[in-house]
């Protein structure tokens, strides 16, 4: 499986792809089936958190998500 790649999409969600596990605060893994790509909410408006459901679009969420030194 490919290494994990996390991409901040401009004006949208966070794309996570590759070999990863998504866990809750107690360390319990979400059942991902065979999924190798997920989109995580960045705007806080999703009704399916932590997953993106597209609510950022009608809300006008904007963030260019440009790379920089951390």
NORDA-V841060 format. One line per field, one symbol per residue. phi: phi as a letter, one per 20 degrees, with the letter a starting at -180 (. if undefined). psi: psi as a letter, one per 40 degrees, with the letter a starting at -180 (. if undefined). burial: b if it has 16 or more other C-alpha atoms within 10 Angstrom, else e. Layout:
phi: ???
psi: ???
burial: ???
This chain:
phi: .fffcdceeglbededboebcdcegenffffelefdbccefdendfecgeefcnffffemgcaflefbfd
psi: iiihhhhhhhfaahhhiahihhiideehhihebehehihhheeeeiefieiheeedddefhhhdfhiih.
burial: eeeeeeebeebbbbbbbeebeeeeeeeeeeeeeeeebbbbbbbeebeeeebbbbbbeeeebeeeeeeeee
